[in-house]
């Protein structure tokens, strides 16, 4: 007979281990917990990776609207209850759970995460944290008010190299920085297309209404899932939403940027329901104390910075270049974990002493803090929320075209009333951010 896979044999097979040796301030929420009661909502794709990372805990339930995407998880953990509807999972297990991992498409992040957090559950949520700016603000607020341990899934934040780069920028190794360029090879999914007109039958293995969640009703089509939803306004946040939480993370954290005040977009042809094939966005970030204002330029699709940006070096498919008065920092890594610093005088940069705790990994860091045995996670919602807001301001400009004058305090785009529906979403009944509170 074949051996049944349990959480113990699964972890032995993957060699997973979690180190709690972290320095810095700790979060203490009651007694230390040796094992957490956890659930995974969304278990295909990135959801499988996140489930694998928390599988050493006491896994009470798994959830996915797509039985095909959930097949590997269900076979790996045959004794763990499986749900299609996250609301049923939370109703039946919420009183015993400690934490959940949310790995669903962008448009369902906030309703699911907030339903769990309002039950007092710690939360790990994939990037971008939310579909709308109001949702990002809500997640950060609830996390802070309820003292919950949270983490957004931009895993590069846990890399030693990333934290070293942040420390160097904060220490002023480049001098005053006023210019940043970030580019990506995304989209690698269909965009700049119209809604399909055919209406194929919904597969019996898919809960289509549950997959739509807060989005408006529409006929099922395989063009939306399991991956291409990123290119559709109702479900995803395009190339900027997908990748900026990785590639802009280094300058945003290292330069201690705040909310942008303006976003200006130039794009290829725009479509009513899907993102353009390519675009360029300038985000203006205001001065912070002695730090000057920063213009961050984002390029997607086939658009790239000027060819001589890296001197004679050819531009890689994705990258981030931070330009300071004393030199540049270039990262060819989507996660910001590797950097090359070149000083204008040809000297060797003097890197500061470490000031940030080193991480055992994005998930392990979160789990340790959930147990009360580690520092606050690097991408906790109180920090990831404002970062996501900044990214989504750029997304507003791409979707609407032209200039967005952004008032972060009021959550308004001056002179652009059409932005309101994108800043604050209308939800279908049963899937709102107040449902399940």
NORHUPE-V920142 format. One line per field, one symbol per residue. phi: phi as a letter, one per 30 degrees, with the letter a starting at -180 (. if undefined). A space follows every 50 residues. Layout:
phi = ???
This chain:
phi = .ddddcdddddddcidabccdbcjdccbbiddcdbcdbbccjbciedddd dedcddddddabbadcddddedddddbdccecbcceddedddbedcdcab ccbceedcededddddddcicdbcbdddebdbdeddddddddeddcidcb addcddeddedddddddddddiecidcbbbbbbbdddcbdbhbcddcdbd ddeddbddddddhddddaddaddcbcbdeedcedccbiddddcddcdced ddddchdcddcabbcbbdeccdbbdddaabbccccddbhddddbccccbb icdbdeddecidddddebabbcccdclbbcbdcecidbbbcbdddidcdc dddebcddcdkeddeddddddibadeedcdddcdddddeddddddedddc iicccccddchbceibeddedcdbdccdejbddcdid
